[in-house]
Amino acid sequence: MSRVENDLLDGNRLAASSTFARLVYSDTMPSTQDHALELARSQAGPLPILVVAEEQTAGRGRGANRWWTARGSLAFSLLLDPAAWGLAPQPVPERSLAVGVAIVDALGPRLRDRALGLHWPNDVFAEGRKISGVLVDVLPDGMHVIGVGINVNNSFQGAPAEVQARATSLAELSGRSFDRTEVLLDVLTSIRQSLVESARLPAEFGARFDELCLQRGRQLTLDVGQQRVRGICAGIAPDGGLLLDTARGREKFYSGVLRHGA
């Protein structure tokens, strides 16, 4: 596998991007998401603000999950005012999925002829393995922090066993390394385009969730509060709801924790 000689992100190229107003770059930080949330609470400067780290030591995933981040991957969070992009301030179920669509659109040309799509509620999978995760935090004042992790050039040596079993990267699937700065810039542009389009044409854009759903036809187990639901996935509705054919018929769920191997 060929390697990029200098795999560090290019701060000058990032700073020239028009998709954000300020860049916060660090070699190592506990969590880009937590740092962006701190900036939001301090009302620091013009928005959007991009927070990116070469490595995270305590990356956050959905709920109590952790996002394992190694050198060569991408870990970033984008603090934005949703009104500036024509988005409603209140959280909506489809927002994480819209970011997932953006990631699929950005990575797709780099993974031609590979099975790439969405795993409800907030993951992107390629060839049956997780390549990216999304976390959207909404603050009381409506500010959004969109956190994204993407496996680009990283190896999974030293990763937890569960990560090794379920994850993949662009480099692993393609047999070559990528310019991570270019990948990040493409993803940021795609995120903005997807969120704007999802607000402008919600039904048309929402149809893509179902088109990209990789869980259709699979038996899924979903924990919703104290309730455990099992059913066959019938796709993803345009409003972001997971469709399950259960013993009670077809049901739609907007939240819950999918259990793996249950």
Residue, then its C-alpha position, 0 to 999 in steps of 0.5 A: m500500500s502506498r503511503v502519503e509522505n506527510d499525513l498531517l493535515d494542511g492548516n493553510r489549505l483548511a484555513a482557505s476554505s469558505t465552509f467555516a469562519r475559524l479553525v481550531y487545530s490540535d495535534t492531540m485533544p481529548s475530544t473535538q466535540d467537547h472542545a466545540l461545545e465549550l466554544a459554543r458555551s463561551q460564544a467565542g467568535p464568528l461561526p462556523i468554527l471547525v475543531v479538528a485534531e490529529e488524534q483524540t484520547a477520549g473521542r465521543g460517540r452516541g450515548a455512552n459510546r466512544w469513538w476510537t481515533a488513531r493517527g491517519s483518521l479524521a476527527f472533527s467537529l463543526l460548531l454552527d448556527p443552523a439558521a445561517w444554513g436555513l435549518a430549523p434550530q430544534p433537533v430533528p431525527e434526520r439531521s445525523l442521517a443528512v450528514g451521513v448522506a454527505i459523507v457517502d457522497a464525499l467518499g463514494p468517488r474514492l470507493r467506486d464499486r464498493a457497497l457504501g451506505l447508511h446504518w441507522p441512526n448515525d453511521v456510514f458503512a462500507e463493505g459491511r464495516k463501519i467507516s464513519g460515525v456522526l454525532v449531532d449535539v444541539l445546545p439550548d440556544g439551538m447551536h449545533v455541534i456536528g461531530v464526525g469521525i472517518n477512517v481514512n489512512n489509519s491502521f487498526q493495530g492497537a484498536p479494541a477488539e470490537v473496533q478491529a472486528r467492525a471497522t474499515s478505512l478508505a486505505e484498507l478498502s482501496g489499497r492506497s493512501f489519501d490526502r486527508t486534507e482533501v478528504l476533509l474539505d470535500v466532506l465539509t462542502s458536502i455537509r453544507q450542501s446536504l444540510v441546505e438541501s435537506a431543509r429546502l427539499p425535505a421529502e426529496f432529500g429524505a428519500r435518499f435515506d431509504e436508497l442508502c439504507l444497508q440494513r434493509g431485510r436484516q433482523l434488528t434488535l432495538d432498545v427503546g427506553q426499557q423496551r426491547v424491540r425486534g423486527i425486520c428492517a423495512g428501510i428508513a423513512p424520509d423523516g429519519g425514522l427507522l422502519l421495522d416489521t415487528a410482531r405488531g406490524r410495521e412500526k417507526f422509531y426515531s430513537g433507540v440503541l441498536r444491539h449488535g449480535a443480539 
